[in-house]
Amino acid sequence: MSSFEVPEVSNKQVIFKNYVVGKVNDSDLEIRTSQLRLELPEDGTNDVLVKNLYLSPDPYMRSRMKEDYTSYVPPFTPGKPIDGYGVSKVVLSKNPAFKEGDYVTSFTRWEEYSVIPGGNGLKVIDTSESVPLSYYVGCLGMPGFTAYVGLYEILKPKQGETIYVSAASGAVGQLVGQLAKLAGLYVVGSAGSQQKIDLLKEKLGYDVAFNYKQETDYNAALKKYCPKGIDMYFENVGGKMLEAVLDNMNKFGRIAVCGLISQYEKENSDGIHNLSRLISARITMRGFLQADHANLQPEFLQKMLGYLKEKKFVYIEDIDEGLESAVGAFVKLLSGGNVGKQILKVATD
Amino acid sequence: MSSFEVPEVSNKQVIFKNYVVGKVNDSDLEIRTSQLRLELPEDGTNDVLVKNLYLSPDPYMRSRMKEDYTSYVPPFTPGKPIDGYGVSKVVLSKNPAFKEGDYVTSFTRWEEYSVIPGGNGLKVIDTSESVPLSYYVGCLGMPGFTAYVGLYEILKPKQGETIYVSAASGAVGQLVGQLAKLAGLYVVGSAGSQQKIDLLKEKLGYDVAFNYKQETDYNAALKKYCPKGIDMYFENVGGKMLEAVLDNMNKFGRIAVCGLISQYEKENSDGIHNLSRLISARITMRGFLQADHANLQPEFLQKMLGYLKEKKFVYIEDIDEGLESAVGAFVKLLSGGNVGKQILKVATD
C-alpha cells in the first residue's frame, strides 16, 4: 500500500510533562492531538494497532511520576504519553495471535490509538462471558488480581478472624472486603466520605466501616470497630493509619502491604515509630505485587467469573468519559474523589 | 523442723527501683542484702530452692523497664528483684523432677538464692556433655535459640545469598553469622568497635564487617560491603540502620526482626520513612520471639551440641563476676560495651 492511500486518524494523547514532587495538578499532564497513520510495518515485528476503549487510572501510577522511582516498571518519560492498563480493540494486526475486531486487555498508552510493539502484553477477552468490558481493568484485571493475591496468598485468612481494609471502597478494597466476607471473616473498612461508608456497609458486605476524615483518632476508631483486635490488615494507605493498626494488631497478625496512597504525594513521607510492635505481637508485614503471582491468573479469572455469574459480589465503578477527562480523573483518584474503581472511557467501540 | 534449726543465708538481690525513660543508669537498680531461710513449705506446691550460678543480662530486659511494655513477659515490678534467664544449682526441692545438686536452666531472679514456685521453667542440664555451664544461657540457651529460629524458621536461607547482621558480635549475632556461614551464605556484619570487627572477621566467620560508629553513612557502607545487595537482614538494632537496609534490599528480601536495641533507650523512637520499599522490592518483615517455636528446642540443642563438639563454631563471652557487678554489666550491655555474650557469674558452685 503506498502512503497516500493510508487512512489517518486524529489521535488525542495524555502527555506527561515532567516529574512531580508533592500534589499532582492538572498542569502536570497535557492533552495533545496528533495524526496517526493507520498502518503497521511489514518487517516481522508483529506489531498490533489498537483503539483504546477503557483506560485505568490507578494509584501506583503516581509513583511513576517520580524521577527516582525504582520498581518493576520505570518512571514515566517526560514529553511522552503516560501508559497503563486498558481494554482495547484490535484495528490492525501483524501478530497471528490477534485479529482485527478482537477485544483485548492491554498495557497501553493514554491515547486514542496505540501501536503495541509485537503485541506484547495483549490478551484476547472471551466476549462470550457477557461481562462489561471495563471489568477487565477492574475486578477481572489488575486491581481484582491484587485483591485476590493479597487476601489469599499474602494474608492467608482463617475463618472467624478480623480483617481491616483501608481505602476500602477503592478498586482493590471493595473486592478484598467481599472476598473476605465469603471467607468467613469479620470485615472492617475505612474510607473518606459518608457516601463511601454507606456503600461499604450496604452494598460491599463490610460488617462495619468508618470515615477516617471524621474519626481522626485512628487508634480509638480501630479499638471501637475491631473489638477483638486486628488479625489481618490490607494496607492501602500507610502513615498514621499504619501506626494505629500496629498498635491494635493481635498476636501473629499479618499485614499485606499493597499501597501507601497517603504517602505518594508527600515530599517527606511519614515516619513509622512503633515497629517494635512487630516483635511484641510477632507481626508479619509483606509487600507484594500481583505481577509476581501470574501463575494464579487462570484460577483467579475462573473463580471471579463464577462469583460474578452467581452474583456473589458487586463491583462499583466511577466512569469518566473522553480522553479530555483523563487529567481530571487522575487527579480526582489521587485525592480520593472517586467512588469505586476509577475508569476512563475513551471510546464506545 | 522447728524454725531455730533452719539455716539462713545472706542473699544479695538486684532490685528494680522504678520505670525508666531514656538511658538506664546505675541508680535505676539497687543492690540489697536480705536473709533467706533455706527451707521450703510442705504444702504440695512443689517449690524448688536454687543457688544462682550464672545470670544472663539480655537486651530485651530493657523493654521490661518500661511501664507500658506489653509482650509475652510483663514489665518488672518496682521494689522487687529483676528476673531473667540463668543457670542454677538445686539446693532444696519439693518437686520430684529435681533433686539437690542438679544443675538447671532457669527463669530466675537476680539474687544469690531463689525460690522457684513449683519449679516452673527449670530444666535439668545433662552435665555429661562437658559444656561450660554458662553456655546454657548463651549459645545453648535463649540467645542461641533466637539465632537458630531467626535464621532457619524466619529467614529460610538459600545457599549463595547475602545476609547482613547488625549487632553482629553480640550474644545472638555471633551465632547467626556462624550458622549462616555453615549454610553457605555471604555473611556481612556490623558492630561498634575495632575489637569487635576483628573478632567478627577473624574468629566468628564473617566474610566482611564494618564499624557503624566510623562508617556512619550506612547506605554507602551497605553498598560497599554487600555488593550483590542484601537478601536477608537479621535485625537487632532498628532506626537509621533499618532504613539503610530497606534501601539496599534485593527483590523478595526477608527481614527477621529480633531486636531494636538502638531504640530501647530513646524517648521518641526513630521514624522509618521508606516502608514503600516493602512494596517495590516485595520485602517480608517478620517479628519473632524464640518462645513461640519451642517445638524446635530438641533439634536445636542436639544440633548445637553436635556443632560444638565438632568445633564448627566458637562462642565468645564477656563474663563479669559477683552480683555486685550486675548493675554495671547491664548498663554496659545496653551501651554496647560488652564484647560477646554478656554473662554475670554469681557463684562458682
Interface residues (C-beta under 8 A of the other chain):
Chain A: S63 Y69 T70 S71 Y72 G238 L242 V257 C258 G259 L260 Q263 N268 S269 D270 G271 I272 H273 N274 L275 S276 R277 L278 I279 S280 A281 R282 I283 T284 M285 R286 G287 F288 L289 D292
Chain B: S63 Y69 T70 S71 Y72 G238 L242 V257 C258 G259 L260 Q263 N268 S269 D270 G271 I272 H273 N274 L275 S276 R277 L278 I279 S280 A281 R282 I283 T284 M285 R286 G287 F288 L289 D292
